[in-house]
Amino acid sequence: MTGFVINTSSASSIKDYNVMCGLIQDVMKLDLKPQARLNYINKHFDARVGSKDVKEIYELIFQVSSNQRYQVFKQSVESVTNQTWTCSALKDFFN
């Protein structure tokens, strides 16, 4: 555990993070290089996700060491939503 959490100004629902997870699942199914995956996510994020809180955590997570990103993201989601959350596609994406 890192002990580091990204907090946003308001609480998003777990559904918002599940929608983001679905976007990551979709991009992971595509045969793309890492930079192309990022471009795809950035291009489709606003239309698919919509939540400013989710986008804020997603954007800030790249300031964290790559080997800690999934754990920090997961802890941040759980802190904001007060619910347990996982996204195996996001874990794969960050690895």
GUSELUM-531478 format. One record per residue (C-alpha): residue number from 1; x, y, z. Coordinates in steps of 0.05 Angstrom, whole numbers. Layout:
<sites>
  seq    east   north      up
  NUM       X       Y       Z
...
</sites>
This chain:
<sites>
  seq    east   north      up
    1       0       0       0
    2      24      69     -17
    3     -16     110      32
    4     -24     163     -23
    5     -95     180     -46
    6    -119     231     -97
    7    -181     266     -71
    8    -229     306    -113
    9    -275     362     -92
   10    -339     321     -95
   11    -359     249     -93
   12    -371     211    -157
   13    -411     148    -160
   14    -380      80    -169
   15    -417      78    -235
   16    -374     135    -262
   17    -311      94    -249
   18    -342      31    -278
   19    -356      70    -342
   20    -283      90    -344
   21    -263      18    -332
   22    -306      -2    -392
   23    -268      48    -435
   24    -202      18    -412
   25    -229     -52    -426
   26    -247     -31    -497
   27    -179       0    -511
   28    -142     -61    -483
   29    -179    -105    -534
   30    -149     -64    -591
   31     -82     -81    -620
   32     -50     -14    -605
   33      18       9    -580
   34      18      44    -512
   35      18     115    -540
   36     -39      98    -587
   37     -78      71    -527
   38     -69     136    -490
   39     -90     175    -552
   40    -153     132    -559
   41    -171     142    -486
   42    -160     217    -489
   43    -202     222    -552
   44    -261     183    -523
   45    -257     200    -449
   46    -303     260    -445
   47    -357     230    -489
   48    -357     163    -452
   49    -342     183    -380
   50    -366     254    -369
   51    -349     257    -295
   52    -300     313    -279
   53    -278     276    -216
   54    -260     213    -254
   55    -222     254    -306
   56    -184     291    -251
   57    -160     227    -218
   58    -143     197    -285
   59    -102     257    -306
   60     -66     263    -239
   61     -49     189    -235
   62       6     198    -287
   63      45     240    -237
   64      52     177    -194
   65     106     126    -205
   66      83      75    -257
   67      88      16    -210
   68      41      50    -161
   69     -11      78    -208
   70     -63      23    -203
   71     -60      19    -127
   72     -64      94    -118
   73    -121      99    -169
   74    -159      42    -134
   75    -149      73     -65
   76    -170     141     -92
   77    -234     113    -122
   78    -250      76     -57
   79    -236     139     -16
   80    -282     181     -59
   81    -339     131     -66
   82    -333      94       1
   83    -339      29     -37
   84    -292     -27     -57
   85    -272     -21    -130
   86    -228     -60    -178
   87    -214     -56    -253
   88    -169    -111    -279
   89    -164     -76    -347
   90    -137     -13    -314
   91     -87     -55    -275
   92     -64     -86    -341
   93     -63     -17    -374
   94     -17      12    -321
   95      30     -48    -324
</sites>
